Amino acid sequence: MIKSFIETILYPSRDERLSRLKFIIYTLISWITLITLNDINLMLSFVLVIANTYININIGAKRIRDTGCKAIYFVLISLSLTLFSIVHAVIEGVSCDSLSVQLNVAWILFTTIMLSAIPSAKMSLSAH
């Protein structure tokens, strides 16, 4: 059970899919861990943010595949936005009202809500 959980959230796959319920559970676990342990020290916060970003992109790609779409577009947009946010944060500094932080948070919230709401391709095919 734990091995399957770790493999699902950490190992990328070209054909693995993720149901809505698992996506929501994994997203909540990832964010709860990040928020809970974030204030321990700066290095741990940095590692947790990188891990959380990786996990969100990985499980998001698996969830997108489950809806019947290609995951590569989601991965490319997410990575591009993350890199833009990092570069912008380095140039302008990190603060809650900076464009990079707001854009990154908005993307994560938007994709999480959308991926939680969109049904699986199997469910939408069986409805017709």
C-alpha positions as CSV (number, residue, x, y, z in Angstrom):
1,M,0.0,0.0,0.0
2,I,2.7,2.5,1.0
3,K,5.0,1.4,-1.8
4,S,2.1,1.9,-4.3
5,F,1.4,5.4,-2.9
6,I,5.1,6.4,-3.1
7,E,5.4,5.0,-6.6
8,T,2.3,6.8,-7.8
9,I,3.3,10.3,-6.5
10,L,7.1,10.1,-7.2
11,Y,7.6,8.0,-10.4
12,P,6.5,9.5,-13.7
13,S,4.8,7.3,-16.2
14,R,3.8,7.7,-19.8
15,D,0.6,5.6,-19.4
16,E,-0.4,5.6,-15.7
17,R,-3.7,7.2,-14.8
18,L,-5.0,8.6,-11.6
19,S,-8.6,8.7,-10.5
20,R,-10.2,11.9,-9.1
21,L,-10.4,10.5,-5.5
22,K,-6.7,9.5,-5.4
23,F,-5.8,12.8,-7.0
24,I,-7.6,14.8,-4.4
25,I,-6.2,12.6,-1.5
26,Y,-2.6,12.9,-2.9
27,T,-2.9,16.7,-3.4
28,L,-4.3,17.2,0.1
29,I,-1.5,15.1,1.6
30,S,1.1,17.0,-0.4
31,W,-0.2,20.4,0.7
32,I,-0.8,19.5,4.3
33,T,2.8,18.2,4.5
34,L,4.1,21.4,2.9
35,I,2.1,23.7,5.2
36,T,2.8,21.7,8.3
37,L,6.6,21.4,8.0
38,N,7.2,24.6,6.1
39,D,8.3,26.8,9.0
40,I,10.9,24.5,10.5
41,N,13.9,26.0,8.6
42,L,14.7,27.6,5.3
43,M,16.4,24.6,3.7
44,L,13.6,22.3,4.5
45,S,11.1,24.8,3.2
46,F,13.0,25.0,-0.1
47,V,13.1,21.2,-0.4
48,L,9.4,20.9,0.4
49,V,8.4,23.5,-2.2
50,I,10.4,21.7,-4.9
51,A,9.0,18.3,-3.9
52,N,5.4,19.7,-3.8
53,T,5.9,21.2,-7.2
54,Y,7.2,17.9,-8.6
55,I,4.4,15.9,-7.0
56,N,1.7,18.3,-8.3
57,I,3.0,18.1,-11.8
58,N,3.5,14.3,-11.7
59,I,0.0,13.5,-10.3
60,G,-1.6,16.2,-12.4
61,A,-0.1,14.6,-15.6
62,K,-1.5,11.2,-14.5
63,R,-4.9,12.8,-13.7
64,I,-5.0,14.5,-17.1
65,R,-4.3,11.2,-18.8
66,D,-7.3,9.7,-17.0
67,T,-9.5,12.4,-18.5
68,G,-8.4,11.3,-22.0
69,C,-6.1,14.3,-22.8
70,K,-2.3,14.4,-23.5
71,A,-0.3,15.1,-20.4
72,I,2.7,16.6,-22.2
73,Y,1.0,20.0,-22.6
74,F,0.2,20.1,-18.9
75,V,3.7,19.2,-18.0
76,L,5.2,21.8,-20.4
77,I,3.0,24.6,-19.2
78,S,3.5,23.8,-15.6
79,L,7.3,23.6,-16.0
80,S,7.4,26.8,-18.0
81,L,5.3,28.7,-15.4
82,T,7.5,27.3,-12.6
83,L,10.7,28.4,-14.3
84,F,9.2,31.8,-15.1
85,S,8.2,32.2,-11.4
86,I,11.7,31.2,-10.2
87,V,13.4,33.6,-12.5
88,H,11.0,36.4,-11.7
89,A,11.4,35.7,-7.9
90,V,15.2,35.9,-8.2
91,I,15.0,39.2,-10.1
92,E,12.3,40.9,-8.1
93,G,12.5,39.1,-4.8
94,V,9.9,36.8,-3.2
95,S,6.9,38.3,-1.5
96,C,3.2,37.3,-1.4
97,D,2.2,40.2,-3.7
98,S,4.8,39.5,-6.4
99,L,3.6,38.5,-9.8
100,S,5.6,35.2,-9.8
101,V,4.1,34.0,-6.5
102,Q,0.5,35.0,-7.4
103,L,0.7,33.4,-10.9
104,N,2.2,30.2,-9.6
105,V,-0.4,29.9,-6.9
106,A,-3.2,30.7,-9.3
107,W,-2.0,28.0,-11.7
108,I,-1.8,25.4,-9.0
109,L,-5.3,26.3,-7.6
110,F,-6.9,26.4,-11.1
111,T,-5.4,23.1,-12.2
112,T,-6.2,21.4,-8.9
113,I,-9.8,22.5,-9.0
114,M,-10.2,21.6,-12.7
115,L,-8.6,18.2,-12.4
116,S,-10.7,17.4,-9.3
117,A,-13.9,18.3,-11.2
118,I,-13.3,16.7,-14.7
119,P,-14.6,13.2,-14.9
120,S,-12.5,10.3,-16.1
121,A,-12.7,9.4,-19.8
122,K,-14.2,6.1,-18.9
123,M,-17.0,7.8,-17.0
124,S,-17.8,10.3,-19.7
125,L,-17.9,7.5,-22.4
126,S,-20.2,5.4,-20.3
127,A,-22.6,8.3,-19.9
128,H,-23.3,8.4,-23.6
